[in-house]
Every structure is written in structure tokens, then in C-alpha cells.
Amino acid sequence: MRLRSGIVLAAIWLAATSCNPGPQLLPEVTTMNLQLTSSVFSDGGAIPARHTCDGDDAPIPLDWSGLPDGTAELALVMDDPDARGFVHWLLVGIPPTAEGIGEASLPPGAREGRNDFGGTGYRGPCPPSGTHRYVLTLYALARPLELSAAPTADDVRRAASGITLAQAQLAGAYGRR
């Protein structure tokens, strides 16, 4: 009886594995070559007041390099991990030919998603008290996200899961006067 059960189990396993090719494997997500920088602060440094609610609330200029081959689209999320991931900025549809984002303009085709202030666009650091950390995460994606006109950060993270070729982060800090 034991031999027969083993043969039946082996037949089931063989049938299941030969009919199911398994998940499509993508390269492991890497941060090795992808670099995200800003001309106004270094990683871990202070974000200038100009880019906060105490200044002009001007978007942080960003540059990147080292996109992996096969990148079809970029996405960017800026959040505050000290405020349970409060989202300050979200961009999708960034073309892989773009090399950065200026203070006053987005790359052609890029669009802004919903922030946690209830709108779209950049809203700079504005902690209620103390100094908070702000993390900008750039995602290099194997295919376009194809999301609604104003996606949320959760929409982006969910859609990027499994198609992220690489990601890079840049962190800054800001404390109110």
C-alpha cells in the first residue's frame, strides 16, 4: 500500500510540475549600480528649508544614473518613515531616457500621483515636531505600471512588486524651527 501511495504522489507531482512552468523569473532587485542623488543635500543630510513647508515648498531636484538594461519606466516615492510612511511625493511614468528631475519641471510623460496631504504633486517636509527622516525611493521597472491617472504609493508599490529591476534611495532630514 505504501509503494502505491508513493507512486500516486509522484504521478501527481510530475503532472503538476510539467503543466505549470512556474513564475516568470526576473533578475534579483539590485541597488548596486543605480544611484539617486540631489544637488541640494547629500544622503543622510539636511534638506534645505526652501524644499519644505517653511520655505517655497519647491520640489527636490534629483539626478540618477546606472539604470539597468531593460528599464521601461521609472517611479519615485518620497515618504516620511517617522510618520508611518506619510507620502509627500509620487511620480510615475518617468521615461528611462530621463536623467533627473528639476525643481520646476517633470520629464515628458511623467505624472504625479496622490500624496497623503489629499492632493497630487510635491509637498515638502513639514514635521509637527522634532526632526523627521524623508526617504526618496526610485524604482527601475521592467514594464510600465499602467495605473490610474493619480495612483497612490500603495498602488505603485503593489504594481512594482515583481517587475522592479533595481531601486535606489536617498534620505534626508528636516526639523522645524
N, C-alpha and C positions, 0 to 999 in steps of 0.2 A: 504494500500500500504506500509505503514511504517513497519508493522509487517512482511509482506512478504519479504521486503528488509533485515530486521534483520535476518530472518530465512535463507535466501540465504547467507548472510555474515557469519553466524555461521556455516553453512554447508561447506563453502569454508575453513574457518579457521580450522575446525575439520579435513577435508580431508588433508589439507597441513601439519598440525602438526602430524597427525598419520602416514603419509608416510615418513616424514623426521625426523630421530632420532636426528638430531642436531649435532653440532660439538662434537668431542671426547674431553672430559674434562680431562686436566692434572692438577696435583697439582699446586697451585699457585707458581710462581717463588719465591724462597726464598734465602736469604743470611744468615739466622740465624746460621746455623751450618758450612757452607762451609767457610774455611779460606784460604787465599792466603798470603804467607809471603816470604821474601827473607833474606838470611843470610848477605847481604851486605848493606841493608838500611831498615829502618822501614817505615811504612805507613806515607806518607807526608814528609819523609826525603829526604836528598840529595843523588842522585845517584852518586856513585864514578866514577871518571874520567876514570878508567880502562874499564868501560862498555859504553863509549861514543866514538865519533869520535876523541876526543882529547887524547884518550888512546889507548887501544888494540881493542876496539870495541867488547869486549868479551860479549857473551850473559849473561843476568842477571840470576843467579841461583835462582830457585823458589822451594818452597815446598807448599803443600796443604794438607788439612785434612777435614774431615766432609762431604765426598761425600754422597749425598742422595742415598737411596736404589733405584735400577733400573737404575743407571747411566750406559749407554752403551758406551759412548765416552766423551772425554773432548776436548775442543777447547780453544785456547788462542789468544787474540788480544792485541797488545800494540800500542797505538796511542798517539798523541800529540794534546789535545783539544785546545791548544793555537795556533795551526797551522791548524785549520779547520779539525781536526781529521786525520792528516797525519800519515799513518801507518808505524811503524818501525819493527814490527814482527808479524807473523801469524803462528800458528801451529794448525793442525787438526789431527784427527786420534789418539789422545793420549789415550792409554788404561786406563780404570778405575782402573787397578791394579797399575798404576804408582803413586808414591807419590811426584814426583817433577821432575825438570829439572836441570841438571848440566850445568856448563859453557861450557863443551866440548862435551857433548853427549845428544842426544834426547832419550826418551823412545822408545823401539822397536815398530814399526808400525806408529809412529808419522811422519808427513811430514810437511815441511814448505810451506806456501803459499806466495803469492806475497806481497811485501812491496811497499810503494809509491816511493821508490828510483828506481823502474823499474826492480827489480830482486826478488829473493827469499832469505830467511834467515834473520838473525838478523842484523839490522843496528841500532846502538845506538843513543842516543840523540845527536843532533848537531844543536842547535838553531842558527839562523843567528845573533840574538842579544837578550840580556836580558835573563831572566830565564824563562824556559817553564816547564809546568807540563806534566808528562808522566803517562798514566794510563794503567795498565795491567788488563785485564778482563778475568777471567777463567769461562767458561761455562760448566756445567754438563748437558749432553744431554741424553734424553730418548732413542734415537736411533742414529746410525751412520749418519753422514751428507751426505755421498755418493756424494762428489763434485769432480770436475775435479782435475787433478794432481797438479795444482798450483792455488788454488782459491784465490779470493780477500777477503778483510774484508767484503765488501758488500755482497758477496756470502755467507759467513759464517753467518753473522747476519740475512740475509733473510732466510736461511735454518734452522737456530736455532730458529727462531720465532715459537712458538707453541710447541716446543719439549724441551725447556730449563727447567730443573727441579730446578736448582739453579745456581747462579752466585756469584762470589766474585771479589773484585777489590783491587788492590794495587797501590798506587800513589806515584810517586817520582818526584823530581825536579832537573833540571840541568841548569846552566848558564855557558856560555863560558867565558874563561879567556880573 
